[in-house]
Each structure stands twice: as structure tokens, then as C-alpha cells.
């Protein structure tokens, strides 16, 4: 069955919902149609044909076309190809659109590809856009896209609001099992009740499907998210950003390759494989990152091979990995200090976890079954709220 994104549905309708309106657009390089045309290309043609006015274009973290590599690398907009619209960065001086940016708009259209994990900042750029538009009385239209790692499985901790940051502004489980539109609906319902929000729903999407099991388009949504396989491990792999381990940035398989110069990769692989974690096996390897942590330095570590996506538990898997690294290299492994994603006081690992208890459980070598039980308890506490936000049936 063909899967149509929200953008594809608007194209089929010839953008009639936007006729005569002054439009703002939040997008990046992954905002493409089923035939890989970019939303800007399509809307610019409508603008030039007099059907609507494209007034402003906004880009999230990594830039309008994904040119900045890492976290807290800000970008500033320029006069993009001398087009008739203004271009604004929402990951620089401003992370929330200002009234001046929004003043000529009839509607703000948001078309971004999420990857199914709470840390991915496009969710929180959208939250701040909804907040700003609610204050300005401007409607927001979300063009929905698939959750690439399916819309059923939920795992990990529920964000404690005391640990709110730009990798988690409002409570969500780490692996949330929602689409972008469903998250927007949840945010509007619980935090922005005055917001005028509409979601252009997908057609033909099966909640149980990974994106590469559909014919929906996949364009790299950020520089270190090259494949759906990357997204599968990311809900756990992103925790490595809070440590002095390499998360594989500077290699061709970020978040699947983990290591450091101080590790014995063969001992780590043996230790991890002895855990018999579901749906994954670990292969020892050496690698040399070309940039980021340990650039140009030989590292040892492991490659994660996901053998059964349905059984694989990415967050729990990486918790086990961190416990084993801490056990094997107690004097060399460390938690990274702040700052991280505009948080200057709390440890990066704590804002990624959304709490302090998980870091302490790793340090104390709490058995994984006990940690998994707490994950499940926290996810259950959010499930009724999550169910209220669903737009697509199980």
C-alpha cells in the first residue's frame, strides 16, 4: 500500500487549504514528497503562480539543509538563493520564532521528519513554534510523517519536568511510539490549549511498520542519521553523547559504532554478548573517527548488529553497555560535563535520561531487569495520555 505523508496529501489536493494565504514554513532537507521533490520547490512554484504567498522559511537544528554537524553548532540564515521569502534560523540566536518573524503570516506550516526518540530537537522546535503561534493567534499546520521506528513500541524513562531541556521540554518516554502530528496534538492538548492546530494526516501508514518497510520517502533528516538502521539504535545510542565514549560520529555508522582509545573492544563485546540482550549482537572492532570525539585517534569498541528489531530494546541495551564500560574502564570512563544543548548546570547524561536515577543505577550496576521494570512502570504512567493523542489505529 502506498504511504502518503501530510505533504503528499496537500499535493494531491493542489494545496487548496493554503490558497490565498501568507505562509511560513518550517522545514529542512528531509521535507520531501513521495517523489523526492522538496516542499520549498513545490511551494515556491505555488507562490510564483499567485496561489499563495510564501513569506518566511524557518530551519531547525543542523540548518535548513542539514549542513552543521554537531550539537550546539548554531547557524544563521542568509538570503537563501535570493528568493522572495525571509529565512530564519531556529537554532541560533532564537530557538522560538519572534513576533517580528511571524507578523505577516496567516498560517505556519511545519514539515519535519522525526526519528522516534525524545532527544531529537525537531520535536521541541515544533513545541516552541506552537507556543509562539498561540501567543500571536496564528494557526499551525503539521504535515505528518511516519515514525521511522514504528508507532507501537515505547521504552525508557519518562522525562521528569525538573530535567526539561532542548532535548526534552515536556514529558515523553525516550522511545515515544508517536508520529510528529501525534506529539503536536499531545502538546496542544496538555500545554498550549489556545493554539489553533491542525494535522494533515498520512494515508496508508501502518503503525507497526518501520519506514524502510513502506514506500514512504527517507531523506537524511540530520547529518548523523543516515539510515533507518541508525534511527533503530538511536533511542539508546544518543545516551553516549553524555559520556567520553565516541558515539561513532566521524564514522559512516554513527550510533551503531561505540568506543574509545582506552577500551578493549574484544573484552567489551564478550561481556555484552554474555548478557544475551534481546535482538542484538556485538562485534568487536577498531575505528578512527575523522571528526568529533577522538578525531584521528585509533579507538576500540563494538558495532551493534540488530538481529531482531521487534525484540531489540535500544535504551536498555545501551544502559547495559554503559554498565560494562564502567566496569571495564572505571578510571577512564567519565560522564561529560555541561554545557549540552543549552543546559549549563546539569550533567548531559541526566538531561538525556530526563532524571538522575538512571545514571545512578548505571553507576551502582543495578540489574537490568530492575531497570527495565522501572522503564515499563514509567511508560505505563504515560500510556493513557499517549492513547488520547493517537491519530492512527493499532
N, C-alpha and C positions, 0 to 999 in steps of 0.2 A: 504494500500500500504506500502511496506517495505521502510523504510528510510535508505539509506546508507550514512554514513559520508564519508569525504575525505579519512580517514584511511580505511574504508571498501572498497572503490573503488580501492585503491592501493593493498589491499589484493587480491581482485578479479583478478587484473592484475598481480599478483605474483611479485609486486614491480619492474616490468621491467624498469620503468622510473629511478630507482636508481641503476640498475645493474652496477657493476664495479666502483662505486663512493665511495669516502670517505665522510661519513655523519656526520653532527652534528644534534642533536635532542633536541628541547625544548619541555618539556612535564611535566606532573605531574600525580597524581594518577587517574585523570579522563580521561586520554588519552587511552581510551579502545575501542575495536572493538564492533561490534554488539553482539558478544557472550561473551563480558566482558574479553577478553584477552588484556593484556596491550601492548601498542606499543613497549615498551622495550623488552618484552618477544619475540615478533614477529620478531623485527629487529635483536635481538641477535642471533636468530636461522639462519637468513639470513647471518649474519656476520660469524657464525661458519661454515656455508655451503660454504663460499667463494664467495657469490654472491655480497657482498658489504663490506665496512669497516666502522664499527661504531666507530668513533674516539672520539666523545665528546658528553656528555649529560648535558643539562642545565636545572635548575629548577627555577621557578618564586617565588613570594611571597608565604609564608607558607611552602616552602620546596618541594623537589622532590616528597614526598609522603604526603604532607599536614600535617606535624607534628607540625608546630608552630601556635599558636592560634591567635595572635592579630596583629595589625598594628605596624610597626617599631620594630618587633622582627626578627632580622636578623638570618640567618642560614649560616653555612659554610659547603661546601661539603667535604665529606671524600671519601675514596677508596671504593665506593659502592660495597659491596659483592665481592671485588677483581676481578671485571670484567675488560675486556681488554680496556675499554674506560676511558677517563678522565671525572670527574664530576665537574660541576661548579655551584655556586650559582649566580643568577642574582638578589638577594635581600639581599645584604650584602655589602662587600667592593665595589663590582661592580654591577651596575644595567644595564650596557651596556657591551656586550662582548668586550673584548680587542682584538687587533690584534693577540696577542700570543694565545688566546683561539681559534681563527678562522684559524690559519695559515695553517693547514693541510687539510682543508675542501674543498670539491668540491661543496657542497650544504648544506644549513641549513634548516632542516625540522622542522616546528612548528605545534604542535598538542595540543591545549589548548581549554578548554571549557569556553566560556564567559557566562555571565548571563544577558546581555541586558542593562546594565547600565554603564554610562561613568566612574564611580568611580572605576570599577573593574580593578585592576592594570595589569592583564594579557594583556590587550589591549596595555598598554604603555610599558610593557616589549617587546612586539612584535614590537612596533614602534622603540624602541631603537635597537632591533636586525636588523630590516630593514635598519636603518641608518648606523649601523656598517658594515653590509654586503655590502651596496652600496659603502662605502669608501674602502672596501677590494676587491671589484669586485667578490663577492661570491653570487651566486643565492640563493634566499629564496623561499621555497615551503611551502605554507599554506595548511594544511589538514582541510577543512572546517567542521563546526559542526552547528547544529541548534541554533538559538536564542531561548532560552527556554521559553521566554515570548512573542513570536511571532515576526514576521518581518514586521509588519504593523504599530502598534501603536507607536507614537512618542510623547514625553511630556517633559515639563520642560524647563529649561534655556539652552541657547547655551553658551558654555564656552567663556568668554572674555579672549583673549590671555594674558592679564596682570595678570590673575589669574592662569596661567599654573602651574601645579604641577604633581606629580606622580599619582594623581587621576584625571588627565585631562591635557595631554600635548598639545593637539591640539583641535580645535573647534569640538564639538559634542553636541547634545542635551543630557540631562541627560538620558532619555529613548530614545535610538537611533534607534531602529527598524531595525538593520542591523545584519548580521552574521559576524563572525570573519573574514572570507575571504573578505567580502564586505568592512569592515573597513580597512583591509590591502590594498585593491585596492584604496580606497579613500586616504589613507596616501601616497601611492606611487605616485598617480596622482598629488596631491597637494603639497607634501613636499619632496619627495625623487624620483624625475623623473629619476635619473640614476640607480635606483635599478632594478635589474633583479628579478621580482616577478612573481610567478605562483601560482594559486589557484586550488587545486584539489577539484572540486565542488561536492556537495552532489547530490544524486539522490533520487527522491521521497519525497522531503520535500515541504510541503505546508506552504507558508509564514504566513497564518492565524492561524497555529496550535501552541499550547503550547506543550512543549516537552512531557508532560505526556499524550498528545492526539495522540502521534506517538509511534512507536515501537523502536525509537532510544534509545541508552543506556543512563542512567543517573547514574553517579558516583559522589559522593560529590566533587565538584571542589575546595572547601576551607572549613576549619573546621566549619564555622558558616553559611554555605549554604547547609543545609542537604536535602532540598526538593525543588521541583519546586514551591510549595506554598511560600517558603522563597524568591525565586527569584521574584515572582509576587509583593511582597511588597517592595523589596529591593531598587528600584529607589527612593522611599520616605524614607524608613526606615534608609538608610545609613546616612541621614542628622542628625539623633540622635547622631551619633558619634561626631559631633561638639558641643555637649551640655553636661551638667551634669546630664542628664537623662540616665538611663540604656536602651540600645537597645536590652536587652534580652540575651546578651552574658552571659554564665553561666547558661542558662536555656536550655530546649530542643527545644524551638521555638524562636530562635533569630530573631529579626526584626519584629516578629508578636506580641511579648510581649514588652511593653514600660512602664516605670515607674520610681519611685524614693521613698525614705523614706519620703520625705516631701509632697507627693501628697495625695489627697483624690481621690482614683480611681473611686468611685461611682459618685462623682461630675464631674470628667473628662469625664466619659462615658456618663453621662446625657447631658453634654454640647456638646459633639461631636455628639451624636445621634440626638440632636435637629437641627444640621446643615443639616441633610438629605443628606450627601455626597453620590454620586452615587456608587453603587456596594459594599458597606461596612457597617458593623455594629460593634459596640464596646461593649465589655463585661468587666465590672469591675473585677479585680482580685487582689490577693496578691501573691507575689512570692519572693523567696530568691535566688539570684544568687550564684552559687558555686564558681565563679571566676569573674575577671574583676570588673567593677564599682559596688560598694556596696556589694562586696562578703560577704556572711554570714549575711547580714542585711535584715530585712523584708522590702519589698517595696510594694507600691500600685500603680496601674496603669490600663492599659487596654490591652486586647487582640483584635487584629484586625481580624475580620472574613470577608473575601472577599466573598460576596454572588453572585457577577456578575463580572467576570473578564473583560468582554468586556466593561462594563460601568465604572469600577474602574479606578480612576486616582491617582496612588500612590504618585506622587510628590505633587499634590495639597492637597491630604488627609493629608499628614504629615505637610504641611505648616499650615493647619487648626489646627492640633493637637498642633503644637508649639505655635500658637497664643493663644490657650485655656490654655495651661500650663502656659504661660507667664501671662495671665490674672488671673489665679487661684493661682499662687505662685510667685508673682512679686519680692519678696525679696529673694527668694531661688533658682529660676531657673537662670542659667547662661550659657553663651557661653563658651566653653572650650578654654583655651589659647593654643598657639602653644607650642611645635612643633607637627606637624601631617604630616605623610608621607613625611618627609624630607623637609618640609616647616617650617621655623623658624621665619618668620616675620608676615605673615598674619594669621588671625583667621582661624581655621579649617573649620568653617561653610562657610566662604567666598570662600575657595578653593573648597569645595564640591559644593557649588552653582555655582561657576565659575564667581562670581561677588559680589558686595556689596549691590546691590539694593534689592535683595530678603530678606536678613537679615533685612534691614531697613524697608521693607514692613511688615515683621512679627512684628517687634517692634512697628510699627505705627498702627497695626491692620488694614491694608489696606484690603478692602473687597476681598473675594476670587474670585469673578467674575472678578475684575480688574486684579488680579494676573494671573488668567487663561488666560485672553485676552493677556497679555504680553507674557506668555508662548507660546501661539499659534502664535503670531507675530514673536517671535524669531525662532521657529521651521519652520515657513514658509520661513524665510530668508535663511534657510539651505536646504530646500527641493530640489531645483534644483541640488545642489551638491550631495545630498544623492541619488537622482534618477540616476545620472550618475554612481554611484558605484554599483547598484543592479546587482546581478548575477542570481536572480531567479524571475520569473514573479509574479505579483499580481494575 
